[in-house]
Amino acid sequence: MVSKKIKKLYVDINTEGEGMITKIFGRSDSDVNYNSEDIELIRKILSNEKSKILYALKKKKPSSIYSLSKLLKRDFKSVYQDLQVLERFGLIEFEAEKNGDRESLRPVLLVNEINLTIRI
């Protein structure tokens, strides 16, 4: 079952203090804090390929990871790995669907907007 759709995801990067702290707000669970390599984490979320995935999920609503990989003309493994990163940051979740004797995972977009704030 898909949880209630989140409208916005807020990412707050604070460069003050000894290290950078990234807070991700808007998840169904408590805020997530990251302590190291925060910019790299944000780059992982905002890569061109992941942006294409988010756009495809919003506009095309593919029924499975396989159909998403065909839509994007990318191999299944790479798309799945990108989806796992997006899931880790609360941008998507997987919904299990039964197709005859087979079960597939349908990626579901949870956010409509990402707001990035960098405090220096």
SULRA-V70768 format. One record per pair of residues at least 24 apart in sequence whose C-alpha atoms are under 10 Angstrom apart, sorted by the first residue. I is the first residue (numbers start at 1). GAP is how many residues later the second one is. Records with the same first field share a line. If there is no record, write none. Layout:
BEGIN
I = GAP + GAP
END
This chain:
BEGIN
1 = 92 + 93 + 94 + 95 + 96
2 = 90 + 91 + 92 + 93 + 94 + 105 + 106 + 107 + 108
3 = 25 + 90 + 92 + 105 + 107
4 = 24 + 106
5 = 86 + 87 + 103 + 104 + 105 + 106 + 107
6 = 84 + 85 + 86 + 103 + 104 + 105 + 106 + 107
7 = 103 + 104 + 105 + 106 + 107
8 = 83 + 102 + 103 + 104 + 105 + 106 + 107
9 = 80 + 81 + 82 + 101 + 102 + 103 + 104 + 105 + 106 + 107
10 = 103 + 104 + 105 + 106 + 107
11 = 31 + 103 + 104 + 105 + 106 + 107
12 = 103 + 104 + 105 + 106 + 107
13 = 25 + 26 + 29 + 103 + 104 + 105 + 106 + 107
14 = 24 + 103 + 104 + 105 + 106
15 = 103 + 104 + 105
16 = 103 + 104
20 = 99 + 100
22 = 95 + 96
24 = 65 + 66 + 91 + 92
25 = 64 + 65 + 90
26 = 64 + 65 + 85 + 88
27 = 62 + 63 + 64 + 83 + 84
28 = 62
29 = 61
32 = 57 + 58
41 = 44 + 48
42 = 47 + 74
44 = 38 + 41 + 42
45 = 37 + 38 + 40 + 41 + 43 + 44 + 46
46 = 40 + 68
47 = 35
49 = 25 + 29 + 30 + 33
50 = 29 + 32 + 33 + 35 + 36
51 = 35
53 = 26 + 29 + 30 + 33 + 54 + 56
54 = 29 + 32 + 37 + 38 + 53 + 54 + 55 + 56 + 57 + 58
55 = 54 + 57
56 = 53
57 = 35 + 49 + 50 + 51 + 52 + 53
58 = 50 + 51 + 52 + 53 + 54
61 = 45 + 46 + 47 + 48
62 = 44 + 45 + 46
63 = 32 + 34 + 41 + 42 + 43 + 44 + 45
64 = 30 + 31 + 32 + 33 + 39 + 40 + 41 + 42 + 43 + 44
65 = 29 + 39 + 40 + 41 + 42
66 = 38 + 39 + 40
67 = 39
68 = 38 + 39
80 = 27
83 = 24 + 25
END
